[in-house]
Each structure stands twice: as C-alpha cells, then as structure tokens.
Amino acid sequence: MDAGEARSEGQKVLYYVTSYSIRSEEDVRKVEEDVRNNFIVILRVTPLLERGREVTINVINKIYEYVISMGGDMARLGEDRLILTPPGVRIWREMGT
C-alpha cells in the first residue's frame, strides 16, 4: 500500500520515517506532502541556515504552522535537526525541557 492511499475501515494506519535536508523555501511543499502522507520526517536544516537566519526562521515557522494545523507535532533534535510527525503521533518531551 502506498503512503497516500485510502485505507478501508478497521485497517491500521501505517507510518513511515524519512530523513533529508531542507535547502530552500521550495522544499516546504515536499515536507508538507510527506507529513500529510503519514511520514515522520527528520529534517536537517543546516543547508537552510546558510541562506540566512531570517529565511530559516520564516521557513521553519511555515512548516510548524502547517504541521500543527493538521494535528501533527514538531520538535528539535539537537542543533540542526527537527522531527515532524503526522496526526496521531506525538513527541514525548521530558518535564522541564
């Protein structure tokens, strides 16, 4: 079954994990599509940081707003990575972190 295919009632939802770098604003569409298709995305932002702080903040904010609006979750993984999850998957956060 393909990640974007409809599922019959009672069938388990499958989640997939992928990892890649984001380089520009044009990459946002792929990120949104992957999360919409039940991918847990580990996103490396270092190449985007090379384009400047303001560009990086704008792109990350667009991604965050999309993921949260569809019921997903997003968190940092270290200095240069983010993890994005589709609806139904939550990221555990330790108290105080």
C-alpha positions as CSV (number, residue, x, y, z in Angstrom):
1,M,0.0,0.0,0.0
2,D,1.3,3.4,-0.9
3,A,1.6,6.1,1.9
4,G,-1.1,8.3,0.3
5,E,-3.6,5.5,-0.5
6,A,-7.0,5.4,1.2
7,R,-7.4,2.7,3.9
8,S,-10.5,0.6,4.5
9,E,-12.3,0.9,7.8
10,G,-10.6,-1.1,10.5
11,Q,-7.2,-1.2,8.7
12,K,-4.2,0.1,10.7
13,V,-2.7,3.4,9.6
14,L,0.9,2.9,8.6
15,Y,3.6,5.4,9.4
16,Y,6.9,5.9,7.6
17,V,10.1,7.5,8.6
18,T,12.3,9.6,6.3
19,S,15.2,12.0,6.7
20,Y,16.5,14.7,4.4
21,S,17.9,18.2,4.3
22,I,15.8,21.3,3.5
23,R,17.6,23.8,1.4
24,S,15.1,26.5,0.4
25,E,11.5,27.7,0.6
26,E,10.6,25.5,-2.3
27,D,11.3,22.4,-0.2
28,V,8.4,23.2,2.2
29,R,5.8,21.7,-0.2
30,K,7.6,18.3,-0.1
31,V,7.8,18.4,3.7
32,E,4.1,19.2,3.9
33,E,3.2,16.4,1.5
34,D,5.3,13.8,3.4
35,V,3.7,14.7,6.8
36,R,0.2,14.6,5.1
37,N,1.1,11.1,3.8
38,N,1.9,9.7,7.3
39,F,5.7,10.2,7.2
40,I,7.6,11.0,10.3
41,V,10.2,13.4,8.9
42,I,13.6,14.1,10.4
43,L,14.7,17.3,8.8
44,R,18.2,18.7,8.7
45,V,18.2,22.5,8.5
46,T,21.9,23.2,8.1
47,P,21.8,23.9,4.4
48,L,18.9,26.3,5.0
49,L,20.9,28.2,7.7
50,E,23.4,29.0,5.1
51,R,20.7,31.2,3.4
52,G,20.4,33.4,6.5
53,R,18.7,33.5,9.8
54,E,15.5,35.3,8.6
55,V,14.9,32.9,5.7
56,T,15.4,29.9,8.1
57,I,13.0,31.3,10.7
58,N,10.3,32.0,8.0
59,V,10.6,28.5,6.5
60,I,10.6,26.8,9.9
61,N,7.6,28.8,11.0
62,K,5.7,27.9,7.8
63,I,6.4,24.2,8.4
64,Y,5.5,24.5,12.1
65,E,2.1,26.2,11.4
66,Y,1.2,23.6,8.8
67,V,2.1,20.6,10.9
68,I,0.3,21.9,14.0
69,S,-2.7,23.0,12.0
70,M,-3.2,19.4,10.7
71,G,-2.8,17.9,14.2
72,G,0.8,16.8,13.9
73,D,3.8,17.6,16.2
74,M,7.2,19.1,15.8
75,A,10.3,19.3,18.0
76,R,14.1,20.0,17.8
77,L,16.6,17.1,17.7
78,G,19.8,18.8,18.6
79,E,21.2,21.9,16.9
80,D,20.4,21.3,13.3
81,R,17.5,18.8,13.1
82,L,13.8,18.8,13.5
83,I,11.4,16.0,13.8
84,L,7.9,16.3,12.3
85,T,5.0,13.9,12.9
86,P,1.7,13.4,11.2
87,P,-1.6,13.4,13.2
88,G,-1.9,10.6,15.7
89,V,1.9,10.7,16.5
90,R,3.1,12.7,19.5
91,I,6.7,13.6,20.5
92,W,7.5,12.8,24.2
93,R,9.0,15.8,26.0
94,E,10.7,15.4,29.4
95,M,9.4,17.8,32.0
96,G,11.5,20.9,32.1
97,T,13.0,20.6,28.7
